[in-house]
Amino acid sequence: MQKNQRALRVLSSALAVGLVSAVLAGCSADPNTSSDQAAEPTAGGTLVYASGDAEPSCLDPHVGGNYPQALVSSQYLEPLFTKDAEGKIVPWLAESTEVSQDGLTRTIKLRGGISFTDGTKLTSEAIKANIEHLQDPDTASSTGYLAVGKVKDIKLPDELTAQLTLSAPDNALLESLSMPWTAIESPKALKRDQATNCAAPVGTGPFKVESWEHQKQVNLVRNDAYVAPVAEANRSQGTTYLDGITWRFIPEAATRYAALQSGEVDVIDNAQPDTIASAMSDNALGHLDAPRPGASNRIELNSAKAPFDDVLVREAFMRSLDVNAGISSLFFDTAKRSYSLLSSVEPLGISEEGLFGTDVAKANQLLDQAGWTERNNEGYRMKDGKRLSATFPVSTNQSVPAEQSLFEQFQASAKAVGFEVKIELLDLSSWYGALADHKYNLVSAPYTKVGPSVLRILYHSDSTIPAPSGYFANNAQIKDPKLDQLLTDAEQTNDEAQRADLYDQAQKIVLEGYYVLPLYDQQNHFLYGKKVQGMGATTAVSSPTYYDVFLTK
């Protein structure tokens, strides 16, 4: 690289020295947790984790790329970068990085002395092989595919250095490379057929996949050769405390909670609001609240088809709902109302509370103005012989019962002004199918990504086109040239103030167009038993890691 093209910014391992684990800013453990800070760490024991998510169809997060994959793969795969406690991107498997003056060349240098659990050394070839794996249509990646979409060429100047040539400047690339969906896998293992790699991906993490008992559990064992990428000044030993993790799948919430209370399992996810409230007053259980980065939890209105192709109807629907009352009655103070497209952990999010106040009279007025003036004998509005109807597929694997009840409240409130809302409770596979076939008018689709560039993925017109996985992220089906340009410019600028301003303008277009109804942060609560110590460390996407966790006897 020529001297006049040297980096504007250099990110080195010095920024990361002293970190024991990457702790996401905004992640917190409840003060009434079981964690005893004075407890002496002890090695041994197998932690039993119970997940309420749908069992992944593949343990390789490159394939597809959803949050259940992130949760489990964070134990055996590691990213090039991560986030520190202040939310800054810092190196992890990488040692340093720099970007050229024109933003088109990103150089990444790896740490030395790290190996994958199959014995393969971590070299720059791994960066090349993994990005190519993500970009290969046969991998059927979604999240990872979109994350590295601007990488058009990779050169390897030496064993530890990769030079990425980009099709356009990408100030979100390091954020993208901090996520589990772009984590680094063994190049040797990636040469296996996909089914084999899905069953046991090979990484550099503190655990490795021993076996997968489908429809039951994944068995993880300690990686005794693990080398923590970050200096660990306060660790008494260099290896993971736990012998292993039994990663069970228990979809029924009451069964999961009962298993935790009885000591059959040690940690549960997808904790329900009432059980979280109970745990907060119960010294026998700990609570980790880890809001996900990226988008807020929200309802998106499909603007590509009636009735929500009319902004008046979109606003009327939102004005008919009393969202705050529903959250208050169903979530026991475990969820705070959001008026933003972005998670509360994203500093560039804007909040527009004034757009979303309940106003039934205005909702009725807007519907009259839009021509929905007649009512049938069921109370639903009619126009040109058609009912004002909206199909709302809901994933039972992603929406907890309290959220499903919230949606039922919305259904009743909307009916009062003349909307028919048809809620369809679906398993995850059927839900994805409904979206792929555009059989929806409303949808609540979680999307986790580090940084505000999630806005481009969710609202740029390019995202109405499916990724190789078949999934498209622009569920609101927004096609606005001005918005597209703002989102493109926001990802390419190297001026932080300009980036913030561009994202501010983009968010206002989406919010003021009533394409999206923000609800709250993506709920990401974990409860754990009294013998579990050291909970709190998470990845950049708020998936807990268990390197520092130990079990008391």
C-alpha angles and dihedrals in degrees: 000000000000119000093244089058096053119133125286087207131028120197113195139179089254087079090060101046112123096025113127094186137353106264114192114230109248094029112124141177117221114254089234093061127135092239111120108203090199094055114118111236113248128193125230141048134091119260115219114215122191118202125196092196123102111274108260116250087218131025091211106092090203087073108076098331116228134156098259087059090050093052096056100031092055086075096060106021129059133198130229091244138017141180125266127217091278092053095253121142110248134172121270114163085003119076098199143343139197136185129214123248092256092048093236100107123058117186120198124189118197130217115254128233098043125124137185119244090256089062096256113140118241105246137153088270086073091060091051094045094048096048090047089049091053092048095047108104089215089065088064092215122170113170095031093041091057092044095060098031095120095055106104103164139016126201125186111212091178143350094282103031130081124185114204119200113205131206089221135359112284116192089178096059096100090048088052092049091054093067130096090237090067096038118142119259130186110278088216091054092047089062089067120093115277096251091056093046092046090056096052119006114195120228144151097255131124091263136039133205111261098173144337120222100195117231089011120052151323115235116215125187131194119273099227091191094055116142112198106224093216126065111261109204096170103042118113092202136026100227135068115281097221122076088215150315127252104209107201130186114223109162098184111088097209091049091051093050093046090051090052093049092050093048093245088122130025105207133024131188131204089044113188120243094245093050091047090053090049092048091052089064095039117084089198092072135052127213129210116192109194112170111206120240124236119041128018119238104271147152115249121205117216103237093183095076140036136309096022095045083088115076090209090060092045092053092044091055093051093044090054093062130084096207096166094055091050094050091046094051098042108033104050093222092303093114127048119209114255128205093184136092089222134065119262088248091063109088095201095060118116125209123218106184093162092066096061109048118135111256114160094178091055091046090056091046092051092049091050089050090051090055099256092128104135127077129203124220090272092058096252119135120248135202126181089348094306127116121236094246135158128190115219116189111196125195110226088200094057104031114066117220092261090057092047088053089050090055090050089054088052089051091055094045093049091050089059090066094040107273122134107210113190109201114201115193107210139172115247096264093050091045092054088048092053091052094046090053091046090239094149142083095183129027140171105209119170116220122185122194133144113253139007093291085089083085091069091050092050103038111022112106089236087069092065084075113083121247117231088275089063092246123124119193102203095086092161086060092222114178108180119147093204091052091046091055094048092051092046093049092046091059094047105046121098091201110097094201091051090047090054092048093049092050089047090056092045093051091051091055092054096042096043090048089059092230093134136038109206115214114170141307116303099273112242110168127160128190122198139183129255096258091058110098132181099032115156110077115111140173123250089276094050097255107145120244123209104204091107097036121106137175123236117225 
